[in-house]
């Protein structure tokens, strides 16, 4: 599994993404449409043994629609 590498400026500019097929296989009920993302922090992912970005993921435009916080590998198709 490869992972996109983002600079700090790029990661903060990302606004939307989709959940990956792997994320859908692991957790049922995730939205299939594009979701709003907001960079949260960087952290070590012990499962994949690498540093990754963590994103807060939202179903809608306001912060009350928070789905959860996910590692970068759970998301794909990033857009600014």
Backbone as XML, in Angstrom:
<?xml version="1.0"?>
<chain id="A" units="angstrom">
  <residue number="1" name="UNK">
    <atom name="N" x="0.842" y="-1.170" z="0.000"/>
    <atom name="CA" x="0.000" y="0.000" z="0.000"/>
    <atom name="C" x="0.888" y="1.234" z="0.000"/>
  </residue>
  <residue number="2" name="UNK">
    <atom name="N" x="0.699" y="2.119" z="-0.987"/>
    <atom name="CA" x="1.453" y="3.366" z="-1.020"/>
    <atom name="C" x="0.611" y="4.476" z="-0.415"/>
  </residue>
  <residue number="3" name="UNK">
    <atom name="N" x="1.284" y="5.505" z="0.024"/>
    <atom name="CA" x="0.601" y="6.627" z="0.653"/>
    <atom name="C" x="1.120" y="7.912" z="0.030"/>
  </residue>
  <residue number="4" name="UNK">
    <atom name="N" x="0.210" y="8.850" z="-0.224"/>
    <atom name="CA" x="0.613" y="10.140" z="-0.745"/>
    <atom name="C" x="1.373" y="10.903" z="0.331"/>
  </residue>
  <residue number="5" name="UNK">
    <atom name="N" x="2.394" y="11.620" z="-0.088"/>
    <atom name="CA" x="3.155" y="12.442" z="0.839"/>
    <atom name="C" x="2.777" y="13.895" z="0.575"/>
  </residue>
  <residue number="6" name="UNK">
    <atom name="N" x="2.360" y="14.588" z="1.638"/>
    <atom name="CA" x="1.941" y="15.976" z="1.522"/>
    <atom name="C" x="2.877" y="16.871" z="2.328"/>
  </residue>
  <residue number="7" name="UNK">
    <atom name="N" x="3.104" y="18.087" z="1.831"/>
    <atom name="CA" x="3.807" y="19.085" z="2.627"/>
    <atom name="C" x="2.823" y="19.665" z="3.643"/>
  </residue>
  <residue number="8" name="UNK">
    <atom name="N" x="3.314" y="20.416" z="4.616"/>
    <atom name="CA" x="2.424" y="21.011" z="5.611"/>
    <atom name="C" x="1.431" y="21.969" z="4.951"/>
  </residue>
  <residue number="9" name="UNK">
    <atom name="N" x="1.872" y="22.715" z="3.954"/>
    <atom name="CA" x="0.977" y="23.634" z="3.264"/>
    <atom name="C" x="-0.105" y="22.873" z="2.509"/>
  </residue>
  <residue number="10" name="UNK">
    <atom name="N" x="0.282" y="21.784" z="1.841"/>
    <atom name="CA" x="-0.678" y="20.990" z="1.085"/>
    <atom name="C" x="-1.723" y="20.355" z="1.989"/>
  </residue>
  <residue number="11" name="UNK">
    <atom name="N" x="-1.283" y="19.767" z="3.096"/>
    <atom name="CA" x="-2.208" y="19.049" z="3.963"/>
    <atom name="C" x="-3.227" y="19.997" z="4.585"/>
  </residue>
  <residue number="12" name="UNK">
    <atom name="N" x="-2.823" y="21.196" z="4.882"/>
    <atom name="CA" x="-3.752" y="22.170" z="5.462"/>
    <atom name="C" x="-4.732" y="22.713" z="4.424"/>
  </residue>
  <residue number="13" name="UNK">
    <atom name="N" x="-4.396" y="22.610" z="3.141"/>
    <atom name="CA" x="-5.273" y="23.087" z="2.073"/>
    <atom name="C" x="-6.312" y="22.047" z="1.645"/>
  </residue>
  <residue number="14" name="UNK">
    <atom name="N" x="-6.123" y="20.791" z="2.039"/>
    <atom name="CA" x="-7.064" y="19.742" z="1.638"/>
    <atom name="C" x="-8.420" y="19.983" z="2.283"/>
  </residue>
  <residue number="15" name="UNK">
    <atom name="N" x="-9.489" y="19.824" z="1.503"/>
    <atom name="CA" x="-10.836" y="20.110" z="1.998"/>
    <atom name="C" x="-11.786" y="18.911" z="1.940"/>
  </residue>
  <residue number="16" name="UNK">
    <atom name="N" x="-11.629" y="18.048" z="0.940"/>
    <atom name="CA" x="-12.540" y="16.905" z="0.816"/>
    <atom name="C" x="-11.771" y="15.650" z="0.433"/>
  </residue>
  <residue number="17" name="UNK">
    <atom name="N" x="-12.403" y="14.506" z="0.682"/>
    <atom name="CA" x="-11.828" y="13.210" z="0.325"/>
    <atom name="C" x="-12.953" y="12.178" z="0.318"/>
  </residue>
  <residue number="18" name="UNK">
    <atom name="N" x="-12.611" y="10.963" z="-0.015"/>
    <atom name="CA" x="-13.535" y="9.825" z="0.060"/>
    <atom name="C" x="-12.901" y="8.767" z="0.949"/>
  </residue>
  <residue number="19" name="UNK">
    <atom name="N" x="-13.727" y="7.954" z="1.575"/>
    <atom name="CA" x="-13.200" y="6.832" z="2.339"/>
    <atom name="C" x="-12.712" y="5.760" z="1.370"/>
  </residue>
  <residue number="20" name="UNK">
    <atom name="N" x="-11.602" y="5.121" z="1.690"/>
    <atom name="CA" x="-11.033" y="4.077" z="0.840"/>
    <atom name="C" x="-11.866" y="2.795" z="0.935"/>
  </residue>
  <residue number="21" name="UNK">
    <atom name="N" x="-11.646" y="1.916" z="-0.028"/>
    <atom name="CA" x="-12.339" y="0.618" z="-0.015"/>
    <atom name="C" x="-11.964" y="-0.167" z="1.240"/>
  </residue>
  <residue number="22" name="UNK">
    <atom name="N" x="-10.712" y="-0.069" z="1.636"/>
    <atom name="CA" x="-10.260" y="-0.766" z="2.848"/>
    <atom name="C" x="-11.005" y="-0.263" z="4.083"/>
  </residue>
  <residue number="23" name="UNK">
    <atom name="N" x="-11.196" y="1.058" z="4.171"/>
    <atom name="CA" x="-11.933" y="1.630" z="5.304"/>
    <atom name="C" x="-13.373" y="1.121" z="5.322"/>
  </residue>
  <residue number="24" name="UNK">
    <atom name="N" x="-13.990" y="1.030" z="4.154"/>
    <atom name="CA" x="-15.365" y="0.512" z="4.067"/>
    <atom name="C" x="-15.429" y="-0.959" z="4.468"/>
  </residue>
  <residue number="25" name="UNK">
    <atom name="N" x="-14.375" y="-1.715" z="4.161"/>
    <atom name="CA" x="-14.348" y="-3.131" z="4.524"/>
    <atom name="C" x="-14.200" y="-3.319" z="6.031"/>
  </residue>
  <residue number="26" name="UNK">
    <atom name="N" x="-13.492" y="-2.409" z="6.676"/>
    <atom name="CA" x="-13.233" y="-2.518" z="8.111"/>
    <atom name="C" x="-14.381" y="-1.956" z="8.939"/>
  </residue>
  <residue number="27" name="UNK">
    <atom name="N" x="-14.969" y="-0.854" z="8.474"/>
    <atom name="CA" x="-16.031" y="-0.186" z="9.237"/>
    <atom name="C" x="-17.241" y="0.034" z="8.339"/>
  </residue>
  <residue number="28" name="UNK">
    <atom name="N" x="-18.339" y="-0.604" z="8.661"/>
    <atom name="CA" x="-19.559" y="-0.446" z="7.875"/>
    <atom name="C" x="-20.235" y="0.877" z="8.211"/>
  </residue>
  <residue number="29" name="UNK">
    <atom name="N" x="-21.021" y="1.375" z="7.276"/>
    <atom name="CA" x="-21.791" y="2.585" z="7.508"/>
    <atom name="C" x="-21.083" y="3.883" z="7.173"/>
  </residue>
  <residue number="30" name="UNK">
    <atom name="N" x="-19.853" y="3.810" z="6.673"/>
    <atom name="CA" x="-19.154" y="5.036" z="6.288"/>
    <atom name="C" x="-19.786" y="5.594" z="5.013"/>
  </residue>
  <residue number="31" name="UNK">
    <atom name="N" x="-19.822" y="6.911" z="4.867"/>
    <atom name="CA" x="-20.402" y="7.501" z="3.658"/>
    <atom name="C" x="-19.631" y="7.096" z="2.407"/>
  </residue>
  <residue number="32" name="UNK">
    <atom name="N" x="-20.346" y="6.885" z="1.323"/>
    <atom name="CA" x="-19.701" y="6.570" z="0.047"/>
    <atom name="C" x="-19.438" y="7.837" z="-0.755"/>
  </residue>
  <residue number="33" name="UNK">
    <atom name="N" x="-20.127" y="8.915" z="-0.408"/>
    <atom name="CA" x="-19.909" y="10.179" z="-1.110"/>
    <atom name="C" x="-18.720" y="10.921" z="-0.497"/>
  </residue>
  <residue number="34" name="UNK">
    <atom name="N" x="-18.333" y="12.003" z="-1.136"/>
    <atom name="CA" x="-17.218" y="12.835" z="-0.677"/>
    <atom name="C" x="-17.544" y="13.425" z="0.692"/>
  </residue>
  <residue number="35" name="UNK">
    <atom name="N" x="-16.539" y="13.477" z="1.582"/>
    <atom name="CA" x="-16.698" y="14.020" z="2.933"/>
    <atom name="C" x="-15.756" y="15.209" z="3.113"/>
  </residue>
  <residue number="36" name="UNK">
    <atom name="N" x="-16.096" y="16.067" z="4.044"/>
    <atom name="CA" x="-15.246" y="17.210" z="4.366"/>
    <atom name="C" x="-14.185" y="16.759" z="5.355"/>
  </residue>
  <residue number="37" name="UNK">
    <atom name="N" x="-12.937" y="17.189" z="5.131"/>
    <atom name="CA" x="-11.844" y="16.817" z="6.034"/>
    <atom name="C" x="-11.138" y="18.070" z="6.535"/>
  </residue>
  <residue number="38" name="UNK">
    <atom name="N" x="-10.533" y="17.934" z="7.698"/>
    <atom name="CA" x="-9.765" y="19.023" z="8.295"/>
    <atom name="C" x="-8.559" y="18.393" z="8.983"/>
  </residue>
  <residue number="39" name="UNK">
    <atom name="N" x="-7.363" y="18.841" z="8.606"/>
    <atom name="CA" x="-6.152" y="18.295" z="9.213"/>
    <atom name="C" x="-6.213" y="18.472" z="10.721"/>
  </residue>
  <residue number="40" name="UNK">
    <atom name="N" x="-5.876" y="17.403" z="11.463"/>
    <atom name="CA" x="-5.896" y="17.440" z="12.922"/>
    <atom name="C" x="-4.471" y="17.461" z="13.476"/>
  </residue>
  <residue number="41" name="UNK">
    <atom name="N" x="-3.677" y="16.455" z="13.126"/>
    <atom name="CA" x="-2.295" y="16.364" z="13.599"/>
    <atom name="C" x="-1.579" y="15.245" z="12.842"/>
  </residue>
  <residue number="42" name="UNK">
    <atom name="N" x="-0.310" y="15.126" z="13.077"/>
    <atom name="CA" x="0.447" y="13.995" z="12.571"/>
    <atom name="C" x="0.671" y="13.015" z="13.710"/>
  </residue>
  <residue number="43" name="UNK">
    <atom name="N" x="0.694" y="11.721" z="13.396"/>
    <atom name="CA" x="0.871" y="10.713" z="14.446"/>
    <atom name="C" x="1.490" y="9.456" z="13.840"/>
  </residue>
  <residue number="44" name="UNK">
    <atom name="N" x="2.087" y="8.655" z="14.705"/>
    <atom name="CA" x="2.664" y="7.379" z="14.276"/>
    <atom name="C" x="1.562" y="6.332" z="14.215"/>
  </residue>
  <residue number="45" name="UNK">
    <atom name="N" x="1.419" y="5.689" z="13.063"/>
    <atom name="CA" x="0.450" y="4.609" z="12.885"/>
    <atom name="C" x="1.194" y="3.302" z="13.164"/>
  </residue>
  <residue number="46" name="UNK">
    <atom name="N" x="0.944" y="2.719" z="14.318"/>
    <atom name="CA" x="1.678" y="1.516" z="14.739"/>
    <atom name="C" x="1.374" y="0.316" z="13.844"/>
  </residue>
  <residue number="47" name="UNK">
    <atom name="N" x="0.170" y="0.242" z="13.284"/>
    <atom name="CA" x="-0.186" y="-0.890" z="12.424"/>
    <atom name="C" x="0.681" y="-0.900" z="11.161"/>
  </residue>
  <residue number="48" name="UNK">
    <atom name="N" x="0.826" y="0.263" z="10.527"/>
    <atom name="CA" x="1.622" y="0.364" z="9.296"/>
    <atom name="C" x="3.062" y="0.784" z="9.559"/>
  </residue>
  <residue number="49" name="UNK">
    <atom name="N" x="3.374" y="1.104" z="10.822"/>
    <atom name="CA" x="4.722" y="1.499" z="11.236"/>
    <atom name="C" x="5.264" y="2.672" z="10.435"/>
  </residue>
  <residue number="50" name="UNK">
    <atom name="N" x="4.463" y="3.750" z="10.400"/>
    <atom name="CA" x="4.879" y="4.969" z="9.710"/>
    <atom name="C" x="4.114" y="6.164" z="10.267"/>
  </residue>
  <residue number="51" name="UNK">
    <atom name="N" x="4.661" y="7.341" z="10.047"/>
    <atom name="CA" x="3.973" y="8.563" z="10.429"/>
    <atom name="C" x="2.933" y="8.904" z="9.373"/>
  </residue>
  <residue number="52" name="UNK">
    <atom name="N" x="1.771" y="9.332" z="9.829"/>
    <atom name="CA" x="0.693" y="9.711" z="8.919"/>
    <atom name="C" x="-0.039" y="10.921" z="9.463"/>
  </residue>
  <residue number="53" name="UNK">
    <atom name="N" x="-0.782" y="11.560" z="8.581"/>
    <atom name="CA" x="-1.656" y="12.654" z="8.983"/>
    <atom name="C" x="-2.941" y="12.072" z="9.560"/>
  </residue>
  <residue number="54" name="UNK">
    <atom name="N" x="-3.470" y="12.756" z="10.555"/>
    <atom name="CA" x="-4.793" y="12.433" z="11.097"/>
    <atom name="C" x="-5.739" y="13.545" z="10.679"/>
  </residue>
  <residue number="55" name="UNK">
    <atom name="N" x="-6.930" y="13.159" z="10.214"/>
    <atom name="CA" x="-7.926" y="14.123" z="9.770"/>
    <atom name="C" x="-9.216" y="13.949" z="10.556"/>
  </residue>
  <residue number="56" name="UNK">
    <atom name="N" x="-9.828" y="15.074" z="10.926"/>
    <atom name="CA" x="-11.211" y="15.037" z="11.401"/>
    <atom name="C" x="-12.073" y="14.970" z="10.152"/>
  </residue>
  <residue number="57" name="UNK">
    <atom name="N" x="-13.054" y="14.072" z="10.151"/>
    <atom name="CA" x="-13.894" y="13.851" z="8.976"/>
    <atom name="C" x="-15.335" y="14.199" z="9.317"/>
  </residue>
  <residue number="58" name="UNK">
    <atom name="N" x="-15.953" y="14.999" z="8.446"/>
    <atom name="CA" x="-17.306" y="15.497" z="8.670"/>
    <atom name="C" x="-18.224" y="15.095" z="7.518"/>
  </residue>
  <residue number="59" name="UNK">
    <atom name="N" x="-19.472" y="14.770" z="7.831"/>
    <atom name="CA" x="-20.453" y="14.405" z="6.808"/>
    <atom name="C" x="-21.029" y="15.632" z="6.118"/>
  </residue>
  <residue number="60" name="UNK">
    <atom name="N" x="-21.041" y="16.768" z="6.808"/>
    <atom name="CA" x="-21.625" y="17.990" z="6.252"/>
    <atom name="C" x="-20.725" y="19.189" z="6.421"/>
  </residue>
  <residue number="61" name="UNK">
    <atom name="N" x="-21.319" y="20.363" z="6.248"/>
    <atom name="CA" x="-20.538" y="21.601" z="6.275"/>
    <atom name="C" x="-20.258" y="22.151" z="7.661"/>
  </residue>
  <residue number="62" name="UNK">
    <atom name="N" x="-20.989" y="21.712" z="8.664"/>
    <atom name="CA" x="-20.708" y="22.255" z="9.993"/>
    <atom name="C" x="-20.049" y="21.198" z="10.876"/>
  </residue>
  <residue number="63" name="UNK">
    <atom name="N" x="-19.421" y="21.681" z="11.943"/>
    <atom name="CA" x="-18.627" y="20.799" z="12.799"/>
    <atom name="C" x="-19.468" y="19.811" z="13.611"/>
  </residue>
  <residue number="64" name="UNK">
    <atom name="N" x="-20.778" y="19.996" z="13.667"/>
    <atom name="CA" x="-21.630" y="19.062" z="14.414"/>
    <atom name="C" x="-21.809" y="17.735" z="13.682"/>
  </residue>
  <residue number="65" name="UNK">
    <atom name="N" x="-21.357" y="17.645" z="12.428"/>
    <atom name="CA" x="-21.512" y="16.423" z="11.637"/>
    <atom name="C" x="-20.268" y="15.537" z="11.676"/>
  </residue>
  <residue number="66" name="UNK">
    <atom name="N" x="-19.449" y="15.702" z="12.707"/>
    <atom name="CA" x="-18.209" y="14.931" z="12.833"/>
    <atom name="C" x="-18.494" y="13.429" z="12.797"/>
  </residue>
  <residue number="67" name="UNK">
    <atom name="N" x="-17.820" y="12.735" z="11.888"/>
    <atom name="CA" x="-17.914" y="11.274" z="11.806"/>
    <atom name="C" x="-16.868" y="10.652" z="12.718"/>
  </residue>
  <residue number="68" name="UNK">
    <atom name="N" x="-15.667" y="11.225" z="12.716"/>
    <atom name="CA" x="-14.591" y="10.721" z="13.555"/>
    <atom name="C" x="-13.252" y="11.230" z="13.074"/>
  </residue>
  <residue number="69" name="UNK">
    <atom name="N" x="-12.194" y="10.757" z="13.698"/>
    <atom name="CA" x="-10.830" y="11.115" z="13.324"/>
    <atom name="C" x="-10.175" y="9.880" z="12.723"/>
  </residue>
  <residue number="70" name="UNK">
    <atom name="N" x="-9.619" y="10.038" z="11.522"/>
    <atom name="CA" x="-9.093" y="8.904" z="10.769"/>
    <atom name="C" x="-7.690" y="9.188" z="10.268"/>
  </residue>
  <residue number="71" name="UNK">
    <atom name="N" x="-6.882" y="8.122" z="10.219"/>
    <atom name="CA" x="-5.575" y="8.213" z="9.599"/>
    <atom name="C" x="-5.730" y="8.448" z="8.109"/>
  </residue>
  <residue number="72" name="UNK">
    <atom name="N" x="-4.701" y="9.013" z="7.522"/>
    <atom name="CA" x="-4.689" y="9.323" z="6.103"/>
    <atom name="C" x="-4.967" y="8.093" z="5.234"/>
  </residue>
  <residue number="73" name="UNK">
    <atom name="N" x="-4.502" y="6.913" z="5.656"/>
    <atom name="CA" x="-4.680" y="5.723" z="4.815"/>
    <atom name="C" x="-6.132" y="5.289" z="4.697"/>
  </residue>
  <residue number="74" name="UNK">
    <atom name="N" x="-7.024" y="5.797" z="5.546"/>
    <atom name="CA" x="-8.447" y="5.471" z="5.454"/>
    <atom name="C" x="-9.152" y="6.321" z="4.419"/>
  </residue>
  <residue number="75" name="UNK">
    <atom name="N" x="-8.432" y="7.305" z="3.868"/>
    <atom name="CA" x="-9.029" y="8.238" z="2.926"/>
    <atom name="C" x="-8.311" y="8.185" z="1.582"/>
  </residue>
  <residue number="76" name="UNK">
    <atom name="N" x="-9.016" y="8.605" z="0.543"/>
    <atom name="CA" x="-8.441" y="8.626" z="-0.793"/>
    <atom name="C" x="-9.065" y="9.774" z="-1.580"/>
  </residue>
  <residue number="77" name="UNK">
    <atom name="N" x="-8.556" y="10.046" z="-2.751"/>
    <atom name="CA" x="-9.140" y="11.041" z="-3.664"/>
    <atom name="C" x="-9.235" y="12.412" z="-2.995"/>
  </residue>
  <residue number="78" name="UNK">
    <atom name="N" x="-8.128" y="12.899" z="-2.472"/>
    <atom name="CA" x="-8.077" y="14.182" z="-1.778"/>
    <atom name="C" x="-8.220" y="15.340" z="-2.763"/>
  </residue>
  <residue number="79" name="UNK">
    <atom name="N" x="-8.977" y="16.372" z="-2.354"/>
    <atom name="CA" x="-9.119" y="17.586" z="-3.163"/>
    <atom name="C" x="-8.997" y="18.815" z="-2.266"/>
  </residue>
  <residue number="80" name="UNK">
    <atom name="N" x="-8.516" y="19.902" z="-2.871"/>
    <atom name="CA" x="-8.431" y="21.175" z="-2.152"/>
    <atom name="C" x="-9.738" y="21.915" z="-2.272"/>
  </residue>
</chain>
